[in-house]
Amino acid sequence: MMQVNPNTVQRAFHEMEAIGLVTTGNNVMSRVTEDEDRIEQLKEEMLEEAITSFVDAIAPLQLSQKEIIDHLSQKL
C-alpha cells in the first residue's frame, strides 16, 4: 500500500485553494468549486500550458503541421 506524506496533501490543498479550485471554510470540509467560469478558465490555462510544452518538446523534430496533426489524429 502506498502512503502519502500529510505535508504533501496539505500543500496540494493549499495550491488548489490558491488557484480557486477548492474552497475551505472554518470547520467545513473542503469543496471543489462549482463556479463553472472558474473551472473553464482553469481548463483553458491547463490546455495552454500542455500545448506549449508539447510544441516545445517536438520543435527539434522539425515536423510539418500536417505531420503533427496526422499523428495527433491517430491518438485521439
Summary of the structure (lengths in Angstrom):
residues: 76
radius of gyration: 18.4
end to end distance: 33.1
largest distance: 55.0
contacts: 132
relative contact order: 0.07
helix: 66%
strand: 5%
